[in-house]
Amino acid sequence: MNIAIEKARADDADAVCQLLESNQIPLDGLREHLDTTIVARRNREVVGVAALELTCRPGVRALIESEFF
């Protein structure tokens, strides 16, 4: 089982959304943060995702959201 971790591409958005929806994970803001998202691929299929959400909250610079299946 070979898994590659890569920066998400624009054409990954639908696969990432399907993965999250199928596991009942909210998609709030996902497309807006695709440029700070990485994906895990197994045989070209997206099987995991991690996104970094930059924020201006005091004391917090970024939030990490991740899911692997």
N, CA, C and O atoms as CSV, one atom per row, in Angstrom:
chain,resi,resn,atom,element,x,y,z
A,1,MET,N,N,0.844,-1.170,0.000
A,1,MET,CA,C,0.000,0.000,0.000
A,1,MET,C,C,0.896,1.243,0.000
A,1,MET,O,O,1.496,1.576,1.022
A,2,ASN,N,N,0.986,1.918,-1.133
A,2,ASN,CA,C,1.816,3.094,-1.283
A,2,ASN,C,C,0.946,4.343,-1.221
A,2,ASN,O,O,0.045,4.513,-2.043
A,3,ILE,N,N,1.208,5.216,-0.254
A,3,ILE,CA,C,0.444,6.454,-0.103
A,3,ILE,C,C,1.386,7.627,-0.314
A,3,ILE,O,O,2.475,7.678,0.257
A,4,ALA,N,N,0.948,8.575,-1.148
A,4,ALA,CA,C,1.724,9.786,-1.418
A,4,ALA,C,C,1.006,10.978,-0.789
A,4,ALA,O,O,-0.215,11.101,-0.885
A,5,ILE,N,N,1.772,11.844,-0.153
A,5,ILE,CA,C,1.233,13.073,0.425
A,5,ILE,C,C,1.642,14.213,-0.493
A,5,ILE,O,O,2.825,14.405,-0.774
A,6,GLU,N,N,0.638,14.977,-0.963
A,6,GLU,CA,C,0.896,16.032,-1.941
A,6,GLU,C,C,0.039,17.260,-1.659
A,6,GLU,O,O,-0.995,17.171,-0.997
A,7,LYS,N,N,0.477,18.387,-2.160
A,7,LYS,CA,C,-0.324,19.604,-2.109
A,7,LYS,C,C,-1.570,19.381,-2.961
A,7,LYS,O,O,-1.484,18.843,-4.065
A,8,ALA,N,N,-2.712,19.789,-2.455
A,8,ALA,CA,C,-3.957,19.631,-3.201
A,8,ALA,C,C,-3.931,20.512,-4.450
A,8,ALA,O,O,-3.406,21.625,-4.447
A,9,ARG,N,N,-4.513,19.973,-5.507
A,9,ARG,CA,C,-4.648,20.719,-6.764
A,9,ARG,C,C,-6.106,21.165,-6.889
A,9,ARG,O,O,-6.991,20.634,-6.219
A,10,ALA,N,N,-6.333,22.136,-7.746
A,10,ALA,CA,C,-7.693,22.647,-7.953
A,10,ALA,C,C,-8.643,21.526,-8.359
A,10,ALA,O,O,-9.806,21.518,-7.956
A,11,ASP,N,N,-8.147,20.575,-9.163
A,11,ASP,CA,C,-9.031,19.492,-9.609
A,11,ASP,C,C,-9.255,18.417,-8.533
A,11,ASP,O,O,-9.961,17.440,-8.783
A,12,ASP,N,N,-8.666,18.582,-7.345
A,12,ASP,CA,C,-8.917,17.671,-6.218
A,12,ASP,C,C,-10.146,18.073,-5.415
A,12,ASP,O,O,-10.621,17.287,-4.595
A,13,ALA,N,N,-10.668,19.266,-5.626
A,13,ALA,CA,C,-11.738,19.796,-4.778
A,13,ALA,C,C,-12.933,18.854,-4.700
A,13,ALA,O,O,-13.442,18.598,-3.609
A,14,ASP,N,N,-13.385,18.340,-5.824
A,14,ASP,CA,C,-14.557,17.455,-5.799
A,14,ASP,C,C,-14.279,16.165,-5.044
A,14,ASP,O,O,-15.128,15.707,-4.278
A,15,ALA,N,N,-13.109,15.571,-5.243
A,15,ALA,CA,C,-12.763,14.326,-4.544
A,15,ALA,C,C,-12.656,14.570,-3.036
A,15,ALA,O,O,-13.095,13.740,-2.239
A,16,VAL,N,N,-12.079,15.697,-2.649
A,16,VAL,CA,C,-11.954,16.026,-1.229
A,16,VAL,C,C,-13.350,16.219,-0.627
A,16,VAL,O,O,-13.634,15.714,0.459
A,17,CYS,N,N,-14.208,16.942,-1.325
A,17,CYS,CA,C,-15.576,17.161,-0.832
A,17,CYS,C,C,-16.328,15.842,-0.686
A,17,CYS,O,O,-17.013,15.628,0.314
A,18,GLN,N,N,-16.210,14.971,-1.657
A,18,GLN,CA,C,-16.883,13.664,-1.585
A,18,GLN,C,C,-16.390,12.855,-0.399
A,18,GLN,O,O,-17.181,12.224,0.303
A,19,LEU,N,N,-15.077,12.874,-0.173
A,19,LEU,CA,C,-14.490,12.146,0.946
A,19,LEU,C,C,-15.036,12.662,2.272
A,19,LEU,O,O,-15.425,11.877,3.137
A,20,LEU,N,N,-15.063,13.975,2.428
A,20,LEU,CA,C,-15.553,14.554,3.673
A,20,LEU,C,C,-17.052,14.318,3.852
A,20,LEU,O,O,-17.497,13.947,4.938
A,21,GLU,N,N,-17.826,14.531,2.795
A,21,GLU,CA,C,-19.270,14.317,2.881
A,21,GLU,C,C,-19.605,12.862,3.224
A,21,GLU,O,O,-20.510,12.604,4.018
A,22,SER,N,N,-18.886,11.924,2.634
A,22,SER,CA,C,-19.184,10.508,2.894
A,22,SER,C,C,-18.881,10.114,4.337
A,22,SER,O,O,-19.347,9.079,4.814
A,23,ASN,N,N,-18.106,10.936,5.022
A,23,ASN,CA,C,-17.789,10.677,6.429
A,23,ASN,C,C,-18.437,11.701,7.354
A,23,ASN,O,O,-18.041,11.860,8.509
A,24,GLN,N,N,-19.453,12.398,6.813
A,24,GLN,CA,C,-20.262,13.354,7.570
A,24,GLN,C,C,-19.439,14.452,8.229
A,24,GLN,O,O,-19.671,14.818,9.381
A,25,ILE,N,N,-18.467,14.972,7.470
A,25,ILE,CA,C,-17.619,16.063,7.953
A,25,ILE,C,C,-18.023,17.329,7.198
A,25,ILE,O,O,-18.109,17.313,5.970
A,26,PRO,N,N,-18.272,18.424,7.917
A,26,PRO,CA,C,-18.707,19.660,7.270
A,26,PRO,C,C,-17.677,20.180,6.265
A,26,PRO,O,O,-16.470,20.017,6.445
A,27,LEU,N,N,-18.185,20.807,5.207
A,27,LEU,CA,C,-17.328,21.346,4.155
A,27,LEU,C,C,-17.094,22.839,4.311
A,27,LEU,O,O,-16.506,23.465,3.429
A,28,ASP,N,N,-17.535,23.410,5.397
A,28,ASP,CA,C,-17.458,24.854,5.599
A,28,ASP,C,C,-16.070,25.406,5.284
A,28,ASP,O,O,-15.093,25.057,5.946
A,29,GLY,N,N,-15.987,26.264,4.277
A,29,GLY,CA,C,-14.747,26.943,3.944
A,29,GLY,C,C,-13.705,26.122,3.223
A,29,GLY,O,O,-12.619,26.626,2.938
A,30,LEU,N,N,-14.003,24.874,2.921
A,30,LEU,CA,C,-12.983,24.022,2.310
A,30,LEU,C,C,-12.437,24.599,1.016
A,30,LEU,O,O,-11.222,24.699,0.848
A,31,ARG,N,N,-13.307,24.975,0.113
A,31,ARG,CA,C,-12.841,25.474,-1.187
A,31,ARG,C,C,-12.022,26.750,-1.042
A,31,ARG,O,O,-11.135,27.011,-1.854
A,32,GLU,N,N,-12.309,27.545,-0.017
A,32,GLU,CA,C,-11.546,28.773,0.218
A,32,GLU,C,C,-10.140,28.483,0.752
A,32,GLU,O,O,-9.259,29.340,0.675
A,33,HIS,N,N,-9.929,27.276,1.292
A,33,HIS,CA,C,-8.635,26.931,1.885
A,33,HIS,C,C,-7.903,25.838,1.104
A,33,HIS,O,O,-6.979,25.211,1.622
A,34,LEU,N,N,-8.314,25.618,-0.125
A,34,LEU,CA,C,-7.687,24.555,-0.922
A,34,LEU,C,C,-6.200,24.836,-1.159
A,34,LEU,O,O,-5.416,23.902,-1.326
A,35,ASP,N,N,-5.809,26.108,-1.176
A,35,ASP,CA,C,-4.399,26.435,-1.398
A,35,ASP,C,C,-3.518,26.088,-0.199
A,35,ASP,O,O,-2.294,26.058,-0.328
A,36,THR,N,N,-4.120,25.823,0.970
A,36,THR,CA,C,-3.348,25.392,2.147
A,36,THR,C,C,-3.753,23.979,2.566
A,36,THR,O,O,-3.711,23.635,3.747
A,37,THR,N,N,-4.144,23.170,1.586
A,37,THR,CA,C,-4.602,21.808,1.828
A,37,THR,C,C,-3.636,20.805,1.214
A,37,THR,O,O,-3.100,21.030,0.129
A,38,ILE,N,N,-3.419,19.700,1.913
A,38,ILE,CA,C,-2.659,18.590,1.345
A,38,ILE,C,C,-3.576,17.368,1.304
A,38,ILE,O,O,-4.526,17.251,2.077
A,39,VAL,N,N,-3.266,16.476,0.391
A,39,VAL,CA,C,-4.058,15.252,0.271
A,39,VAL,C,C,-3.141,14.040,0.351
A,39,VAL,O,O,-1.956,14.109,0.025
A,40,ALA,N,N,-3.715,12.942,0.789
A,40,ALA,CA,C,-3.032,11.649,0.758
A,40,ALA,C,C,-3.673,10.869,-0.378
A,40,ALA,O,O,-4.898,10.769,-0.456
A,41,ARG,N,N,-2.846,10.315,-1.257
A,41,ARG,CA,C,-3.343,9.542,-2.392
A,41,ARG,C,C,-2.838,8.112,-2.310
A,41,ARG,O,O,-1.682,7.848,-1.982
A,42,ARG,N,N,-3.743,7.209,-2.619
A,42,ARG,CA,C,-3.386,5.804,-2.782
A,42,ARG,C,C,-3.855,5.434,-4.180
A,42,ARG,O,O,-5.050,5.477,-4.475
A,43,ASN,N,N,-2.904,5.069,-5.044
A,43,ASN,CA,C,-3.242,4.741,-6.434
A,43,ASN,C,C,-4.064,5.855,-7.085
A,43,ASN,O,O,-5.062,5.585,-7.754
A,44,ARG,N,N,-3.648,7.082,-6.890
A,44,ARG,CA,C,-4.272,8.297,-7.468
A,44,ARG,C,C,-5.601,8.681,-6.837
A,44,ARG,O,O,-6.169,9.713,-7.195
A,45,GLU,N,N,-6.113,7.880,-5.905
A,45,GLU,CA,C,-7.373,8.188,-5.232
A,45,GLU,C,C,-7.088,8.973,-3.959
A,45,GLU,O,O,-6.197,8.616,-3.189
A,46,VAL,N,N,-7.844,10.042,-3.741
A,46,VAL,CA,C,-7.695,10.832,-2.518
A,46,VAL,C,C,-8.285,10.036,-1.357
A,46,VAL,O,O,-9.480,9.741,-1.346
A,47,VAL,N,N,-7.444,9.688,-0.379
A,47,VAL,CA,C,-7.881,8.896,0.773
A,47,VAL,C,C,-7.711,9.639,2.097
A,47,VAL,O,O,-8.065,9.121,3.156
A,48,GLY,N,N,-7.171,10.844,2.030
A,48,GLY,CA,C,-6.993,11.636,3.240
A,48,GLY,C,C,-6.795,13.086,2.884
A,48,GLY,O,O,-6.407,13.420,1.764
A,49,VAL,N,N,-7.066,13.944,3.842
A,49,VAL,CA,C,-6.927,15.377,3.603
A,49,VAL,C,C,-6.579,16.090,4.908
A,49,VAL,O,O,-7.048,15.713,5.983
A,50,ALA,N,N,-5.760,17.112,4.794
A,50,ALA,CA,C,-5.447,17.983,5.926
A,50,ALA,C,C,-5.424,19.405,5.390
A,50,ALA,O,O,-4.813,19.679,4.357
A,51,ALA,N,N,-6.092,20.308,6.097
A,51,ALA,CA,C,-6.162,21.699,5.657
A,51,ALA,C,C,-5.705,22.611,6.778
A,51,ALA,O,O,-5.989,22.369,7.951
A,52,LEU,N,N,-5.005,23.645,6.406
A,52,LEU,CA,C,-4.540,24.653,7.345
A,52,LEU,C,C,-5.385,25.898,7.119
A,52,LEU,O,O,-5.389,26.460,6.024
A,53,GLU,N,N,-6.094,26.324,8.143
A,53,GLU,CA,C,-6.927,27.527,8.048
A,53,GLU,C,C,-6.226,28.659,8.790
A,53,GLU,O,O,-6.122,28.637,10.016
A,54,LEU,N,N,-5.749,29.640,8.043
A,54,LEU,CA,C,-5.084,30.786,8.652
A,54,LEU,C,C,-6.147,31.667,9.306
A,54,LEU,O,O,-7.236,31.843,8.760
A,55,THR,N,N,-5.827,32.218,10.475
A,55,THR,CA,C,-6.820,32.988,11.220
A,55,THR,C,C,-6.173,34.211,11.860
A,55,THR,O,O,-4.957,34.259,12.045
A,56,CYS,N,N,-6.979,35.173,12.187
A,56,CYS,CA,C,-6.509,36.403,12.839
A,56,CYS,C,C,-6.898,36.436,14.310
A,56,CYS,O,O,-6.846,37.494,14.936
A,57,ARG,N,N,-7.281,35.309,14.864
A,57,ARG,CA,C,-7.655,35.267,16.279
A,57,ARG,C,C,-6.445,35.592,17.144
A,57,ARG,O,O,-5.333,35.162,16.837
A,58,PRO,N,N,-6.644,36.339,18.210
A,58,PRO,CA,C,-5.526,36.635,19.110
A,58,PRO,C,C,-4.902,35.352,19.656
A,58,PRO,O,O,-5.601,34.500,20.206
A,59,GLY,N,N,-3.607,35.220,19.505
A,59,GLY,CA,C,-2.883,34.064,20.023
A,59,GLY,C,C,-2.967,32.820,19.161
A,59,GLY,O,O,-2.335,31.812,19.480
A,60,VAL,N,N,-3.730,32.861,18.075
A,60,VAL,CA,C,-3.877,31.707,17.190
A,60,VAL,C,C,-3.554,32.149,15.771
A,60,VAL,O,O,-4.162,33.089,15.261
A,61,ARG,N,N,-2.603,31.481,15.132
A,61,ARG,CA,C,-2.238,31.848,13.764
A,61,ARG,C,C,-2.873,30.944,12.721
A,61,ARG,O,O,-3.132,31.370,11.596
A,62,ALA,N,N,-3.125,29.687,13.098
A,62,ALA,CA,C,-3.708,28.756,12.137
A,62,ALA,C,C,-4.386,27.610,12.881
A,62,ALA,O,O,-4.034,27.284,14.014
A,63,LEU,N,N,-5.370,27.009,12.208
A,63,LEU,CA,C,-6.055,25.826,12.713
A,63,LEU,C,C,-5.808,24.702,11.723
A,63,LEU,O,O,-5.824,24.928,10.513
A,64,ILE,N,N,-5.583,23.507,12.214
A,64,ILE,CA,C,-5.365,22.354,11.340
A,64,ILE,C,C,-6.574,21.438,11.436
A,64,ILE,O,O,-7.010,21.062,12.525
A,65,GLU,N,N,-7.097,21.092,10.282
A,65,GLU,CA,C,-8.190,20.133,10.184
A,65,GLU,C,C,-7.666,18.974,9.345
A,65,GLU,O,O,-7.077,19.199,8.287
A,66,SER,N,N,-7.870,17.739,9.798
A,66,SER,CA,C,-7.379,16.598,9.007
A,66,SER,C,C,-8.287,15.401,9.147
A,66,SER,O,O,-8.929,15.202,10.178
A,67,GLU,N,N,-8.330,14.607,8.094
A,67,GLU,CA,C,-9.105,13.374,8.076
A,67,GLU,C,C,-8.391,12.380,7.176
A,67,GLU,O,O,-7.996,12.722,6.062
A,68,PHE,N,N,-8.225,11.161,7.648
A,68,PHE,CA,C,-7.672,10.093,6.845
A,68,PHE,C,C,-8.569,8.877,6.986
A,68,PHE,O,O,-9.054,8.579,8.077
A,69,PHE,N,N,-8.789,8.175,5.884
A,69,PHE,CA,C,-9.713,7.047,5.892
A,69,PHE,C,C,-9.082,5.833,5.278
A,69,PHE,O,O,-9.717,4.781,5.199
